[in-house]
Every structure is written in structure tokens, then in C-alpha cells.
Amino acid sequence: MTNLLVRDPFLAAPFRLMDEILRTGGNGKSVTGFTPALDIRETDEEYWLLFDLPGVKPEDVSIEVHNQKLTVAGTRVPAAELGTAQQLERPFGSFVRNLTLPTGVDSDAIAAAYTHGVLTLKVPKPATAKPKKISITTIPKTIET
């Protein structure tokens, strides 16, 4: 089985709360920047990456692949038209998630869809190296005269 990514222990769930606290400066009044939640699912043929991005417009999300590195980045802006903020707990600002793809993934075959605040990427698995059978043919013996 091919691993899709190398887990960064600093982005693991126990550190998420600390990360959010540090972004606010400890005062809880403003949260800028965030790390969207990500689920990775696997089938025999592909990987499914599901990013939770509620409140992020699809046009504010960028998906790029370079040197087997998948980068999903974007921005969520606060709802300024709703009046003056009294308390902000929903994070806003920019985010970036980087994942290392397995060797051989065809980046042109990656598909993206965005529905109800969830960005779904379908990443096809690389073709596995299958043994190739080579047949032996005989060369007809020439008749010498």
C-alpha cells in the first residue's frame, strides 16, 4: 500500500487547540488563519481527500500540484456585512495544507468538487508495476546447402 502523506505531528488533533490559542494571542478576541479539518479515505483505485471549508467560496481556494506535493490554499473572510463583531470564534484568514503524493500519481487526473462547504479531491492511485510476461520465440534453423 502506498502512503499518501507523511503526518506532521504538530498538526495532529491534540495540538490544534493550542495552535488556535496562539493565533489569537491568548485573548480569544480575533482568530486569523486556520487549519481546515481533513479526512483521507482510500479505495482500491483512488484516494479521497475531504477538506471542511465552511464559509469559503470556491473561487477563494487554490489547488496546485508541483513535484508530487499537493497544496490546497485559500482564504475565509469574516462576515463584515452583518454588523460589528462582539465575539469572534469562527476562524478566518488564510490557510495552506500540503500533502505529499505517491510517486507516479497523474496530476492531470486529479478531480475536485465543492459541495456544502466540503472540498473533495479524487486522487487516482498510480498504476502498480505489474510483471510483464515475455514470450520466447524460436528462430527457424536455416538449411545449409
MIZAMI-160935 format. One record per residue: residue in three letters; x, y, z of N, C-alpha, C, O, CB in turn. Coordinates in pm, whole numbers, plus 32768, in hexadecimal, padded with zeros to 4 digits. Glycine has a CB too. Example, Ala and Ser with C-alpha at 12.3 -4.5 7.8 and 13.67 -1.06 7.14 Angstrom:
<pts>
ALA85277DC7830C84CE7E3E830C85287EB6830C85907EB4834E846B7E418389/SER85057F1F82C485577F9682CA850A80038313853D8072832485807FC4823C/
</pts>
This chain:
<pts>
MET80557F8B80008000800080008059807B800080BF807F80457FA08000807A/THR803380DE7FB4807F81597FAA804B81BE800E7FD281CF801A807981937F1B/ASN80A4820280578079826980B3806082EA806880B08310801280E1827E8122/LEU7FF3832E80877FD283AA8043801E8420807D8043847C80347F3D83C4804B/LEU8036841F80FD80778490813A80C5846681B480B183FB81EC801284FA815E/VAL811E84BC81DA816784A982568126850582BC8122857E82A9820284C78245/ARG80F484CC832880AB851B838B810A857583D78172854A8409805F84C183EC/ASP80E585F383DF81308654842D80F6865384BA8082867A84CC812A86E383EC/PRO81428629851F810A861E85A580DB86A385DE808986A5863A817085E28601/PHE810D871385AA80E4879485DE805C87C085AC8023882085DE814A87FB85BB/LEU8028877885487FA1879785187F3B8732854B7EC6873885287F9F879A8480/ALA7F6986D6859D7F0F866F85D27EAA86B086317EC0871E86637F608601861C/ALA7E3C866A86497DCD86A086977DF586D887207DC3874387437D68863586AB/PRO7E4B8698876F7E6A86D187F27EAA875C87EB7EA287A9884B7EC58674883C/PHE7EE8877B877B7F2C87FB876F7ED68866872C7EFC88DB87287FAC87EA8721/ARG7E62883E86F87E0D889E86B27DDD890D870C7DE1898286E57D9788588675/LEU7DAF88EC87847D7D895187E07DEC89B388047DD68A2C88077D448910885F/MET7E63897E88207ED389D688417EF48A3187CB7F128AA787DD7F4F89848868/ASP7EEE89FB87537F098A4C86DC7EA58ABF86D17ECB8B3086B57F0389F4865E/GLU7E268AA286E87DBF8B0A86E07DD28B72874F7DBE8BE987377D338ACC86E7/ILE7DF68B4887C67E0D8BA688357E818C0388147E798C7C882B7E298B5A88B9/LEU7EED8BCB87DE7F608C1D87BC7F418C81874F7F798CEF874D7FD48BC68792/ARG7EE88C5E86F47EC38CBB868A7E748D3286C07E7B8D9F86887E718C74861F/THR7E2A8D1F872C7DDA8D8C87637E2C8DE487C17DFC8E4D87EC7D628D5587AD/GLY7EA58DBB87E07EF48E0688417EC48DEA88CE7EEB8E30892B7EED8E9B8823/GLY7E718D8388DD7E418D5C89617DCB8DAD89927D948D8F89FC7EAF8D6889C2/ASN7DA08E1589487D328E6889787CAA8E3A89467C438E6789797D498EF78950/GLY7CA88DE288E57C2A8DAB88B47BD68E0E88657B668DED883F7BDA8D7A8926/LYS7C098E86884A7BB98EEB88067BBE8EE2876E7B5B8F01872C7BE58F738830/SER7C2D8EB987367C328EAD86A47C818E32867E7CE98E1486B87C6F8F2C8664/VAL7C4E8DED861D7C908D7485EC7CAF8D8B855A7C558D9E85087C368CF48600/THR7D2F8D8A85387D558D9C84AC7DA78D2584807E068CFD84C37DA48E208497/GLY7D818CEE840F7DC38C7683DE7D8B8BFB84237D638C0184987E5A8C7F83F2/PHE7D888B8E83DD7D558B1384167D878A9D83C67DBE8AAD83597CBC8B13841B/THR7D758A2783FD7D9989AC83BA7D19895C83A57CE1892984057E04895A840C/PRO7CEA895183287C6D890883127C7C887483327CE58837831B7C3F891A8281/ALA7C12883C83677C1087AC83857C17875F83017BDF878A829C7B90878583D6/LEU7C5B86ED83047C6F869C828D7C58860A82AD7C8E85D6830F7CFD86B28254/ASP7C0A85C7825A7BFA8536825F7C3A84FE81E17C2D853881757B63850C826B/ILE7C7F848E81EF7CB78449817B7C7E83BD817B7C8B837281DC7D558446817E/ARG7C3E8399810D7C03831580FB7C4C82D080897C86831280337B68831D80DE/GLU7C49824C80897C90820080227C39818F7FEF7BFA8147803C7D1481C98059/THR7C3781807F6A7BF9810C7F2A7C6780C47EDE7CDC80EB7EE47B8281367ECB/ASP7C43805B7E967CA780127E487CDF80677DD77D5180537DAE7C6A7F927E10/GLU7C9080C47DA47CB781117D2E7CE4819F7D497D2B81D97CF87C4681147CD1/GLU7CBA81DB7DBC7CD882687DD17CD9828E7E657CB182417EBC7C7382BD7D88/TYR7D0983087E7C7D0183477F007C9983B57EF67C8B83F67E8F7D8D83807F2F/TRP7C4F83C87F637BED84337F6C7C1A84907FDC7C2E8463804D7B5B83FB7F85/LEU7C2A85107FBF7C51857380227BDB85D080367BAA860C7FD67CD285C17FF7/LEU7BAC85DD80B17B39863080CF7B62869D81317B87868181A37AC385DB8108/PHE7B5D871A81057B82878E81557B0487D681827AAE87F481307BDF87ED8106/ASP7AF787F282047A88884282377AA988D582257B05890982647A69882182CC/LEU7A5C891881CE7A7589A581B279F389F681B679D48A3C81557AB989B58129/PRO79A789ED8223792B8A3A822779488AD0822279A48B01826478DA8A1882A6/GLY78F98B1781D479098BA781CA79758BD28169798D8C4A815979268BDF824F/VAL79B88B7381287A208B9580C679E28B86803B79A88B1F801A7AA08B3880D7/LYS79F18BEF7FEC79BD8BEA7F647A1C8B967F0D7A968B9D7F1F79AC8C797F29/PRO79E68B477EB17A3C8AF57E5A7AA58B467E0F7B148B177DF879E78AA97DF6/GLU7A828BC17DE97AE38C147DA17B548C477DFB7BB78C7D7DCA7A9B8C8A7D62/ASP7B458C367E7E7BAE8C5E7EDD7C098BEA7F037C598BF57F607B708C9A7F5A/VAL7BFC8B797EBD7C4D8B027ED87CA88AE77E607C7C8AEE7DED7BF38A867EF6/SER7D268AC87E7D7D878AA77E167DBA8A197E2E7DDC89F67E9F7DFD8B0D7E15/ILE7DBE89C97DC47DF189407DCC7E6089327D667E4C89497CEF7D7F88D77DB2/GLU7ED7890D7D957F4A89017D3B7F9788817D597F9A88527DCB7FA7897B7D48/VAL7FD688497CF2803087D77D0280B487FC7CC380BB88267C4F7FF487557CC2/HIS811F87ED7D1181A688097CE0820787A97D23820D87A37D9E81CF889F7CFB/ASN8252875D7CD482B386FD7D098276869F7D7082AB868D7DDD832987467D48/GLN820586627D4C81BF86027DA2818D863F7E24817085F67E83821A858E7DC2/LYS818286C17E2B814E87057EA280CB87487E7D80C6879E7E2581B5876D7EDB/LEU8060871F7EC27FDC87587EAD7FC887C87F127FD787B27F8A7F6B86EC7EB9/THR7FA7883F7EE27F9188B17F3B7F0488E47F297ED989037EB97FF789227F1F/VAL7EBB88EB7F977E3589267F987E3E89A27FF07E61899880667DC788C07FCC/ALA7E1F8A147FB77E298A9380007DAD8AE57FE57D678AD17F817EA98AE17FD7/GLY7D918B41803E7D1D8B96802A7D0E8BFB80997D648C0B80F07CA08B438020/THR7C9C8C4080937C808CAA80F37BEC8CA981177B958C9780C27CA98D3380BA/ARG7BD28CBE81987B498CD281C57B448D5C82057B958D7C825B7B1A8C62822B/VAL7AE48DAE81DB7AD98E36820F7A658E3D82737A028DF582647AC58E9C819C/PRO7A718E9282D87A028EA08337798C8EE582F5799C8F3082957A2F8EEF83B4/ALA79178ECB8327789C8F0482EF788A8F93832378448FA9838578208EAC8312/ALA78CB8FF482E178C8907F830D783E90BF82FA781B911C8343793090CF82C1/GLU77F2908D829A777090CB827F770890AF82EC769A90E582E8773B909B81FA/LEU772A905C834C76CB903783B576D69090843076969072849676DF8FA783DD/GLY772390FA842B772D9155849D77B3914984E3780C910084B776BD913B84FF/THR77C091928551783C9194859F7847911485F177E890EA86347841921185FA/ALA78BC90D885EC78D19059863378DA907286C9792190CC86F5795290138600/GLN789490238716789C902787A778F68FB787DA793B8FC688407810901B87E5/GLN78F48F478793794C8ED687B379618E86873479038E6D86E9790E8E7C8824/LEU79DD8E5F871C79FE8E1186A67A3E8D8E86D07AAB8D8D870A7A5C8E608647/GLU79FC8D2086B57A328C9C86D47A4C8C4A86577A9B8BEC865979D58C518730/ARG7A098C6E85EA7A208C26856D7A9C8C61852B7AA08CD9850F79A38C30850E/PRO7B008C0E85137B7C8C4384DC7B6C8C75844D7B1B8C4184007BE88BD984E1/PHE7BB98CDB842B7BBC8D0F83A47C4D8D2F83827CA68D2A83D77B618D8C8396/GLY7C618D5083067CE98D6C82D87D128D0482717CBE8CC582327D4D8D6D834E/SER7D948CF582627DC58C9981FB7DED8C1382387E088C0882AF7E3C8CD781B2/PHE7DF08BAE81E27E1A8B28820C7E688AE8819A7E598B0C81267D9E8ACF8233/VAL7EBC8A8981BE7F078A3A815D7F1489AD81957F3A899C82097F948A79813F/ARG7EF5894A81447F0D88BD81687F63888280FA7F43888F80847E86886D8179/ASN7FD188418120802C880180C1802C876B80DB8038873E814D80BC883B80CD/LEU801F871E80708021868C80798081865680108087868A7FA07F9386508066/THR80CC85F08033812685B07FD480DD853E7F9080A984E37FD281A6857E801B/LEU80DA85437F0C809684DA7EBF80F584677EA4816F847A7EA0806185137E3A/PRO80C083EE7E938115837C7E70815783917DE7812083D67D9180C382F97E70/THR81CA83567DD5820F835D7D5581B8831E7CE9817F82B37CFC829983157D5C/GLY81AE83627C788162832C7C0780D4835C7BFB808F83357B9D8161829B7C10/VAL80A483B07C58801B83E27C4D801284417BD68066849B7BC67FEF842A7CD1/ASP7FAD842D7B837F9684847B0F7F4A84FF7B3F7ED284F87B597F4884397A9E/SER7F9085707B497F5285E97B7F7EE2861C7B247E8886627B547FBB86567B91/ASP7EE685FB7AA37E7B86267A487DF885DB7A627D8E86087A387EA6861179B8/ALA7DFF856B7AA77D88851A7AC27D47853B7B487CE085007B6A7DAC84887ABD/ILE7D8085977B947D4585BE7C157CC986127BFA7CCC86707BAB7DAC860D7C6E/ALA7C5C85EF7C3C7BDD86367C297BB486787CAC7BCA86407D187B6D85D57BF6/ALA7B7786EF7CA27B4B87397D187AB8875C7D0C7A87877E7CA07BA087B87D2C/ALA7A7187557D7E79E5877E7D8479D087C77E097A1487AA7E6B798387037D76/TYR797288257E0B795788737E8378C188767E9C787688B07E4D798F89037E77/THR789688377F087807882E7F2777F088427FBC782F8801800F77CE87A67EF9/HIS7796889D7FDD776D88B6806777E488CD80C477E6889A8134771B8841809A/GLY78478919809778B9893B80EC792288CF80F8797E88DB814A7889895C8172/VAL7917886680A7797B87FB80AA79BD87F28021797B87DC7FBB7939877280D1/LEU7A42880580207A9187F47FA77ABC87637F9F7AFC87307FFC7B0D88547FA4/THR7A99871F7F337ABB86927F207B1A86857EAB7AFB86B07E3C7A3C863D7F0A/LEU7B8D86487EC47BED862C7E5B7BF485967E467C01854A7EA77C7986667E7D/LYS7BEC856A7DC97BFB84DD7DA77C8484CE7D657C9C85027CF87B8784AB7D49/VAL7CDD84877DA97D6684757D7A7D7783E37D517D77838A7DA67DCF849E7DE8/PRO7D8583C87CCE7D95833D7CA37E1B83057CD27E81834A7CD27D8A83327C0B/LYS7E1882887CF97E9582477D227EEA822E7CA67EB6821B7C387E7881C27D6D/PRO7F6F82307CB97FC682137C477FB681827C1C7F9A81297C6C805982307C6A/ALA7FC9816C7B9B7FC280E37B68803180927BA880A580BB7BAA7FCE80E17ACB/THR800D801F7BDB80727FCB7C1A80C27F837BAF808F7F627B4480317F667C7B/ALA813C7F6C7BCE81937F267B6F816C7E927B6D817F7E4A7BCE822B7F367B94/LYS81377E697AFD810F7DDD7AEE817B7D957A9F81B57DCE7A4280837DD17AA7/PRO81977D1A7AC381FD7CD17A7681CC7CBA79E781577C9E79CF821F7C4A7ABA/LYS82287CC7798C82077CB3790082467C3078D382BD7C1878E682397D2B78A9/LYS81F47BDD789682247B5C7865825D7B7077DA821C7BA6778181B37AF27865/ILE82D57B4277CA83177B4A774783217ABE771083597A64774F83A67B8D7752/SER82E87AAB769682EE7A267659836F7A16760A83A77A7475D282747A0F75FE/ILE839A799C76098414797B75C083EB79447539839B78E7752F846D7913760F/THR8421797F74D48405794C744E84827906741B84F3792C743C83D879BF73ED/THR846C78A573CC84DE785C739484F8788E7308849D78AD72BB84C477C37394/ILE8575789472EA859C78BE726485A8783F721085EF77E27236862279117264/PRO8564783A719E856B77C1714C85FB77A7711F8646780170F9850D77CE70D1/LYS861E772B712686A5770270FF86B1770D7067865B76DE701D86C57671712F/THR871A774A703D872E77586FAC876E76D66F7887BF76976FBC878877D46F8B/ILE874976B46F038780763A6EC687FB76616E7887F776B76E1F871775F26E69/GLU886576216E9A88E2763C6E4F88ED75D96DDE88D275626DEE895F76336EAC/THR8915760A6D6E892575B06CFC89B475946CDC89D2754A6C7F88E375E86C84/
</pts>
